[in-house]
Amino acid sequence: LASRRSLASRMWFSAQDLTSLIGGLSLYLASVRACGDLAHASLAQVPTLAFAVAALGVSSSYVVYALVWFNTEAFVAGCKRLPLRWLGSGPIGVFQTLVLSFKLFQQLVLVGWVVRAVGGDLTDPSSWYASLRPLFLDFAADPPRVAVAMLLLVAGQALNAGIYAAIGKEGVYYGFKLGARVPWVTGFPFNLGYRHPQYVGGTLSQYALFAVLSSPDTQAAGLLSLLAWWTANYAFVSWMEASFGDNDGSRAGARGKKGK
């Protein structure tokens, strides 16, 4: 058992992580290629200011992860003072609120970028509806893309639900670093060979949303590049945690994982 924990602590991604991510990305690409959207995409385009702002918004929650990961003691101390004390009960509650808030911000940034990419006015709420409605109608009229998005969403959320059931709020929100004891878990979803099941689940779920938002205009504006950037951020945090002891069996809470 000790040798298995030692091996797990040295792994960045498992074969199952990579297989699921590559499979999910392949399904996404196949679905947007089949409807003709992918022909408008390019990873070599020069980033616009709007794209750069969206990319920064995407990275915001991962910056929070890194700040808490590398400055745990300062964060715990800060949670005893205002304004952080208002955000939750103890460091885990505060971190949960921060994570969920920044995740919501991420999605709002993505949708706002899409609205702008299709020619909408970000200052006019009615323009958001008018800009997004055709995307949703086109998506609904494309059964293969709907099927792919549903498959990615169900698979992703199954992993997310599984990790919450396995290690609870304390495990999900860095509890083993913030003073909670999180037990070593070998059941679902870890028994499927995943190293970072929640990050894999989050990425697959995000691919599903990108399938919904795909269009010639959004692909031409850089939707595929934004998807690649989102995936890179997940990979960075996975590397950070795997490289700096997220499953270190010498600590309390060897399977303490992260918020989606």
Residue pairs with C-beta under 8 A, 6 or more apart in sequence:
2 249
5 184
5 247
5 249
5 254
6 249
8 195
8 247
9 242
9 245
9 246
9 247
9 248
9 249
10 242
11 195
11 242
12 195
12 238
12 239
12 242
12 243
13 195
13 196
13 235
13 238
13 242
14 193
14 194
14 195
14 196
15 193
16 192
16 193
16 194
16 195
17 194
17 195
17 196
17 199
17 200
17 238
20 155
20 194
20 200
20 204
21 200
21 203
21 204
21 231
24 152
24 155
24 156
24 203
24 204
24 207
25 207
25 231
27 148
27 151
27 152
27 207
28 148
28 152
28 207
28 210
28 211
28 227
29 38
30 148
31 142
31 144
31 145
31 148
31 149
31 211
31 214
32 38
32 41
32 145
32 211
32 214
32 219
33 39
34 144
34 145
35 142
35 144
35 145
35 214
36 216
37 214
37 215
37 216
37 218
37 219
38 219
38 224
39 216
40 216
40 217
40 219
40 220
41 219
41 220
41 223
41 224
42 224
42 225
43 224
43 225
43 228
45 222
45 225
47 55
47 222
47 225
48 221
48 222
50 113
50 116
50 117
50 221
51 113
51 221
51 222
51 225
51 226
53 109
53 113
54 109
54 110
54 112
54 113
54 226
55 226
55 229
57 105
57 106
57 109
57 110
58 106
58 109
58 110
58 226
58 229
58 230
58 233
59 229
59 233
60 102
60 105
60 106
61 99
61 102
61 103
61 105
61 106
62 233
62 234
62 236
62 237
64 98
64 99
64 102
65 99
65 237
65 240
65 258
65 259
66 237
66 240
67 75
68 75
68 95
68 98
68 174
68 177
69 174
69 177
69 240
69 241
69 244
70 244
72 174
72 177
72 178
75 91
75 95
75 178
76 91
76 178
76 179
78 84
79 85
79 88
79 90
79 91
79 94
84 94
85 94
87 93
87 94
87 97
87 98
88 94
88 95
88 96
88 97
90 178
90 179
91 178
91 179
92 169
92 170
92 173
92 174
92 175
92 178
92 179
92 180
95 173
95 174
95 178
95 259
96 169
96 172
96 173
96 259
99 173
99 259
99 260
100 259
103 259
103 260
107 209
110 209
110 213
110 226
111 128
111 132
111 213
112 122
112 128
113 221
113 226
114 131
114 132
114 135
114 213
114 218
114 223
115 121
115 122
115 127
115 128
115 131
115 132
116 122
117 217
117 218
117 220
117 221
117 222
117 223
118 131
118 134
118 135
118 215
118 217
118 218
119 131
119 217
120 127
120 128
120 130
120 131
120 132
121 127
122 128
134 215
135 212
135 213
135 215
135 218
136 212
138 215
139 145
139 146
139 149
139 211
139 212
139 214
140 146
145 211
145 214
148 208
148 211
149 208
149 209
149 211
149 212
150 208
152 204
152 205
152 207
152 208
152 211
153 204
153 205
153 208
155 201
155 204
156 200
156 201
156 202
156 203
156 204
156 205
156 206
156 207
156 208
157 201
157 205
158 189
158 201
159 189
159 194
159 197
159 198
159 200
159 201
159 204
160 198
160 201
160 202
160 205
160 260
162 188
162 189
162 197
162 201
163 171
163 172
163 189
163 197
163 198
163 201
163 257
164 172
165 188
166 185
166 187
166 188
166 189
166 190
166 255
167 182
167 183
167 185
167 255
167 256
167 257
168 182
169 175
170 176
170 180
170 181
170 182
170 253
170 256
171 180
171 182
171 185
171 253
171 255
171 256
171 257
172 198
172 257
172 258
172 259
172 260
173 258
173 259
174 256
174 258
174 259
175 181
175 182
175 253
175 256
176 182
176 246
176 251
176 252
176 253
176 254
176 256
177 253
177 256
180 252
180 253
180 256
181 252
181 253
182 252
182 253
182 254
182 255
182 256
183 253
183 254
183 255
184 249
184 254
184 255
185 255
189 197
190 197
190 255
194 200
195 238
195 242
196 238
196 241
196 242
196 257
196 258
197 257
198 257
198 258
198 259
198 260
199 234
199 237
199 238
199 258
199 260
201 260
202 234
202 260
203 230
203 231
203 234
205 260
206 227
206 230
207 227
210 223
210 226
210 227
213 223
214 223
237 258
241 258
245 251
246 256
246 257
246 258
247 254
247 255
248 254
